[in-house]
Amino acid sequence: MNGPITAAANGTRITCRAVPGASKSAIAEITTEAVRVRVAAPPVEGKANRELERFLAKTLGLPKSAVAVIKGETGKLKKILAAGIAPDEATKKIKDAL
């Protein structure tokens, strides 16, 4: 499967483009390269990463511990691992949140 949401060994890998400093966290759009997510936290001391993980966990219906930034901790483009959810289900839930 191509695109920003792909299968991983124990769940789903999601490529996200984080936009920190938003008034509220929300899915902004899905492109062929990334899921653009507005994050209601500043890009300071990992706050935006923690909020991104929390927001995606809530959106996907997973516990916070099941969602983690695995690459791109200091950049806007991030790889997220969502454990325990299939790519098709993750795609549907993210599209429903648009």
TORLO-211997 format. One record per residue: residue number from 1; residue in one letter; x negated, y, z of N, C-alpha, C in turn. Coordinates in steps of 0.02 Angstrom, whole numbers. Example, Ala and Ser with C-alpha at 12.3 -4.5 7.8 and 13.67 -1.06 7.14 Angstrom:
<sites>
site k=1 r=A nX=-660 nY=-284 nZ=390 caX=-615 caY=-225 caZ=390 cX=-660 cY=-165 cZ=390
site k=2 r=S nX=-642 nY=-112 nZ=354 caX=-684 caY=-53 caZ=357 cX=-645 cY=2 cZ=394
</sites>
This chain:
<sites>
site k=1 r=M nX=-43 nY=-59 nZ=0 caX=0 caY=0 caZ=0 cX=-45 cY=62 cZ=0
site k=2 r=N nX=-31 nY=107 nZ=-45 caX=-69 caY=170 caZ=-48 cX=-30 cY=225 cZ=-14
site k=3 r=G nX=-64 nY=280 nZ=0 caX=-30 caY=336 caZ=32 cX=-56 cY=346 cZ=103
site k=4 r=P nX=-24 nY=390 nZ=140 caX=-50 caY=407 caZ=206 cX=-32 cY=357 cZ=261
site k=5 r=I nX=13 nY=310 nZ=246 caX=35 caY=262 caZ=297 cX=19 cY=192 cZ=270
site k=6 r=T nX=-29 nY=158 nZ=303 caX=-52 caY=93 caZ=278 cX=-55 cY=42 cZ=335
site k=7 r=A nX=-60 nY=-21 nZ=316 caX=-65 caY=-74 caZ=365 cX=-134 cY=-75 cZ=397
site k=8 r=A nX=-136 nY=-92 nZ=461 caX=-198 caY=-102 caZ=498 cX=-194 cY=-170 cZ=531
site k=9 r=A nX=-249 nY=-193 nZ=559 caX=-251 caY=-260 caZ=589 cX=-196 cY=-271 cZ=641
site k=10 r=N nX=-183 nY=-223 nZ=683 caX=-134 caY=-232 caZ=737 cX=-79 cY=-180 cZ=736
site k=11 r=G nX=-64 nY=-153 nZ=677 caX=-12 caY=-102 caZ=674 cX=-15 cY=-63 cZ=609
site k=12 r=T nX=-14 nY=2 nZ=616 caX=-12 caY=47 caZ=558 cX=-63 cY=102 cZ=566
site k=13 r=R nX=-97 nY=119 nZ=511 caX=-144 caY=175 caZ=510 cX=-109 cY=232 cZ=473
site k=14 r=I nX=-109 nY=291 nZ=506 caX=-76 caY=350 caZ=477 cX=-128 cY=405 cZ=469
site k=15 r=T nX=-134 nY=431 nZ=408 caX=-178 caY=488 caZ=397 cX=-137 cY=551 cZ=407
site k=16 r=C nX=-159 nY=593 nZ=454 caX=-122 caY=654 caZ=471 cX=-165 cY=716 cZ=459
site k=17 r=R nX=-133 nY=769 nZ=436 caX=-164 caY=835 caZ=434 cX=-130 cY=875 cZ=489
site k=18 r=A nX=-168 nY=888 nZ=542 caX=-141 caY=923 caZ=600 cX=-144 cY=999 cZ=589
site k=19 r=V nX=-90 nY=1032 nZ=608 caX=-86 caY=1105 caZ=605 cX=-71 cY=1128 cZ=677
site k=20 r=P nX=-124 nY=1142 nZ=716 caX=-113 caY=1160 caZ=786 cX=-85 cY=1231 cZ=795
site k=21 r=G nX=-59 nY=1243 nZ=855 caX=-35 caY=1310 caZ=873 cX=36 cY=1324 cZ=850
site k=22 r=A nX=75 nY=1273 nZ=832 caX=144 caY=1283 caZ=811 cX=188 cY=1297 cZ=872
site k=23 r=S nX=247 nY=1325 nZ=860 caX=293 caY=1338 caZ=916 cX=322 cY=1273 cZ=943
site k=24 r=K nX=330 nY=1222 nZ=900 caX=350 caY=1156 caZ=923 cX=321 cY=1103 cZ=876
site k=25 r=S nX=310 nY=1044 nZ=903 caX=282 caY=990 caZ=863 cX=336 cY=963 cZ=815
site k=26 r=A nX=316 nY=952 nZ=752 caX=363 caY=928 caZ=702 cX=325 cY=900 cZ=642
site k=27 r=I nX=357 nY=853 nZ=607 caX=331 caY=830 caZ=543 cX=347 cY=884 cZ=492
site k=28 r=A nX=295 nY=909 nZ=457 caX=306 caY=962 caZ=409 cX=319 cY=935 cZ=339
site k=29 r=E nX=279 nY=886 nZ=318 caX=288 caY=856 caZ=252 cX=246 cY=792 cZ=247
site k=30 r=I nX=263 nY=753 nZ=197 caX=224 caY=693 caZ=181 cX=199 cY=701 cZ=110
site k=31 r=T nX=133 nY=699 nZ=102 caX=103 caY=703 caZ=35 cX=72 cY=635 cZ=19
site k=32 r=T nX=41 nY=629 nZ=-39 caX=8 caY=566 caZ=-57 cX=-55 cY=555 cZ=-16
site k=33 r=E nX=-82 nY=608 nZ=15 caX=-144 caY=602 caZ=54 cX=-133 cY=600 cZ=129
site k=34 r=A nX=-82 nY=635 nZ=155 caX=-75 caY=640 caZ=228 cX=-4 cY=659 cZ=248
site k=35 r=V nX=11 nY=642 nZ=310 caX=72 caY=666 caZ=342 cX=52 cY=731 cZ=377
site k=36 r=R nX=82 nY=787 nZ=357 caX=65 caY=851 caZ=388 cX=108 cY=860 cZ=450
site k=37 r=V nX=74 nY=871 nZ=507 caX=110 caY=876 caZ=571 cX=92 cY=942 cZ=604
site k=38 r=R nX=144 nY=982 nZ=619 caX=134 caY=1042 caZ=659 cX=129 cY=1021 cZ=731
site k=39 r=V nX=79 nY=1046 nZ=766 caX=66 caY=1024 caZ=835 cX=72 cY=1084 cZ=882
site k=40 r=A nX=114 nY=1076 nZ=933 caX=126 caY=1130 caZ=981 cX=74 cY=1129 cZ=1036
site k=41 r=A nX=11 nY=1136 nZ=1017 caX=-44 caY=1140 caZ=1064 cX=-103 cY=1172 cZ=1028
site k=42 r=P nX=-146 nY=1207 nZ=1065 caX=-205 caY=1237 caZ=1033 cX=-259 cY=1185 cZ=1021
site k=43 r=P nX=-302 nY=1197 nZ=972 caX=-357 caY=1150 caZ=958 cX=-415 cY=1159 cZ=1007
site k=44 r=V nX=-401 nY=1153 nZ=1071 caX=-451 caY=1165 caZ=1124 cX=-454 cY=1105 cZ=1170
site k=45 r=E nX=-514 nY=1080 nZ=1182 caX=-526 caY=1026 caZ=1230 cX=-480 cY=966 cZ=1220
site k=46 r=G nX=-465 nY=948 nZ=1157 caX=-425 caY=889 caZ=1143 cX=-351 cY=896 cZ=1154
site k=47 r=K nX=-327 nY=956 nZ=1170 caX=-256 caY=966 caZ=1184 cX=-213 cY=950 cZ=1122
site k=48 r=A nX=-235 nY=972 nZ=1063 caX=-196 caY=959 caZ=1003 cX=-194 cY=884 cZ=987
site k=49 r=N nX=-250 nY=849 nZ=998 caX=-251 caY=776 caZ=987 cX=-203 cY=740 cZ=1034
site k=50 r=R nX=-202 nY=759 nZ=1097 caX=-157 caY=727 caZ=1145 cX=-84 cY=740 cZ=1127
site k=51 r=E nX=-69 nY=802 nZ=1107 caX=-1 caY=818 caZ=1087 cX=18 cY=781 cZ=1023
site k=52 r=L nX=-28 nY=775 nZ=976 caX=-14 caY=737 caZ=914 cX=1 cY=664 cZ=931
site k=53 r=E nX=-38 nY=634 nZ=975 caX=-26 caY=564 caZ=996 cX=42 cY=558 cZ=1030
site k=54 r=R nX=57 nY=604 nZ=1075 caX=121 caY=603 caZ=1111 cX=180 cY=610 cZ=1063
site k=55 r=F nX=175 nY=658 nZ=1018 caX=229 caY=671 caZ=971 cX=240 cY=612 cZ=923
site k=56 r=L nX=186 nY=584 nZ=897 caX=194 caY=527 caZ=852 cX=222 cY=466 cZ=888
site k=57 r=A nX=200 nY=455 nZ=950 caX=227 caY=399 caZ=990 cX=303 cY=408 cZ=998
site k=58 r=K nX=324 nY=468 nZ=1015 caX=396 caY=481 caZ=1023 cX=433 cY=471 cZ=957
site k=59 r=T nX=406 nY=497 nZ=902 caX=437 caY=491 caZ=837 cX=443 cY=418 cZ=815
site k=60 r=L nX=392 nY=378 nZ=830 caX=391 caY=308 caZ=810 cX=425 cY=262 cZ=860
site k=61 r=G nX=445 nY=288 nZ=917 caX=477 caY=247 caZ=968 cX=429 cY=200 cZ=1002
site k=62 r=L nX=367 nY=222 nZ=1011 caX=315 caY=181 caZ=1042 cX=293 cY=213 cZ=1108
site k=63 r=P nX=263 nY=173 nZ=1153 caX=233 caY=203 caZ=1212 cX=172 cY=246 cZ=1192
site k=64 r=K nX=157 nY=297 nZ=1232 caX=100 caY=341 caZ=1216 cX=35 cY=302 cZ=1209
site k=65 r=S nX=28 nY=249 nZ=1248 caX=-34 caY=209 caZ=1245 cX=-43 cY=171 cZ=1180
site k=66 r=A nX=10 nY=165 nZ=1139 caX=7 caY=129 caZ=1076 cX=-17 cY=172 cZ=1018
site k=67 r=V nX=-25 nY=237 nZ=1029 caX=-44 caY=283 caZ=975 cX=-109 cY=318 cZ=994
site k=68 r=A nX=-159 nY=315 nZ=948 caX=-223 caY=345 caZ=964 cX=-256 cY=374 cZ=901
site k=69 r=V nX=-291 nY=430 nZ=910 caX=-332 caY=458 caZ=857 cX=-395 cY=414 cZ=854
site k=70 r=I nX=-408 nY=384 nZ=796 caX=-466 caY=340 caZ=790 cX=-522 cY=370 cZ=747
site k=71 r=K nX=-507 nY=424 nZ=712 caX=-557 caY=459 caZ=672 cX=-535 cY=530 cZ=661
site k=72 r=G nX=-582 nY=577 nZ=661 caX=-567 caY=647 caZ=648 cX=-547 cY=686 cZ=709
site k=73 r=E nX=-575 nY=669 nZ=767 caX=-556 caY=702 caZ=829 cX=-566 cY=778 cZ=827
site k=74 r=T nX=-616 nY=801 nZ=790 caX=-631 caY=873 caZ=789 cX=-610 cY=907 cZ=723
site k=75 r=G nX=-581 nY=870 nZ=677 caX=-560 caY=900 caZ=614 cX=-485 cY=902 cZ=608
site k=76 r=K nX=-460 nY=933 nZ=554 caX=-388 caY=936 caZ=543 cX=-361 cY=871 cZ=514
site k=77 r=L nX=-402 nY=835 nZ=476 caX=-381 caY=772 caZ=446 cX=-399 cY=716 cZ=494
site k=78 r=K nX=-349 nY=678 nZ=516 caX=-358 caY=628 caZ=568 cX=-330 cY=561 cZ=546
site k=79 r=K nX=-360 nY=507 nZ=570 caX=-334 caY=440 caZ=562 cX=-305 cY=420 cZ=629
site k=80 r=I nX=-242 nY=399 nZ=628 caX=-207 caY=379 caZ=689 cX=-191 cY=305 cZ=684
site k=81 r=L nX=-202 nY=268 nZ=738 caX=-181 caY=199 caZ=741 cX=-119 cY=195 cZ=784
site k=82 r=A nX=-66 nY=167 nZ=755 caX=-3 caY=155 caZ=792 cX=4 cY=80 cZ=798
site k=83 r=A nX=-9 nY=54 nZ=858 caX=-7 caY=-18 caZ=869 cX=64 cY=-42 cZ=879
site k=84 r=G nX=79 nY=-101 nZ=850 caX=143 caY=-132 caZ=861 cX=200 cY=-108 cZ=818
site k=85 r=I nX=185 nY=-77 nZ=762 caX=237 caY=-55 caZ=715 cX=213 cY=-68 cZ=644
site k=86 r=A nX=258 nY=-92 nZ=601 caX=242 caY=-107 caZ=532 cX=242 cY=-42 cZ=491
site k=87 r=P nX=201 nY=-39 nZ=438 caX=199 caY=22 caZ=396 cX=267 cY=43 cZ=369
site k=88 r=D nX=308 nY=-5 nZ=348 caX=374 caY=13 caZ=320 cX=418 cY=47 cZ=373
site k=89 r=E nX=417 nY=19 nZ=433 caX=457 caY=48 caZ=488 cX=431 cY=117 cZ=507
site k=90 r=A nX=364 nY=124 nZ=510 caX=334 caY=189 caZ=527 cX=352 cY=241 cZ=474
site k=91 r=T nX=348 nY=222 nZ=411 caX=366 caY=268 caZ=356 cX=438 cY=291 cZ=363
site k=92 r=K nX=484 nY=244 nZ=376 caX=554 caY=262 caZ=383 cX=564 cY=311 cZ=441
site k=93 r=K nX=534 nY=298 nZ=498 caX=543 caY=341 caZ=556 cX=514 cY=411 cZ=545
site k=94 r=I nX=457 nY=414 nZ=511 caX=426 caY=479 caZ=496 cX=469 cY=518 cZ=446
site k=95 r=K nX=494 nY=484 nZ=395 caX=538 caY=518 caZ=346 cX=602 cY=541 cZ=379
site k=96 r=D nX=629 nY=501 nZ=426 caX=689 caY=521 caZ=461 cX=678 cY=584 cZ=504
site k=97 r=A nX=615 nY=595 nZ=526 caX=599 caY=652 caZ=568 cX=587 cY=716 cZ=528
site k=98 r=L nX=585 nY=711 nZ=462 caX=573 caY=770 caZ=420 cX=630 cY=820 cZ=426
</sites>
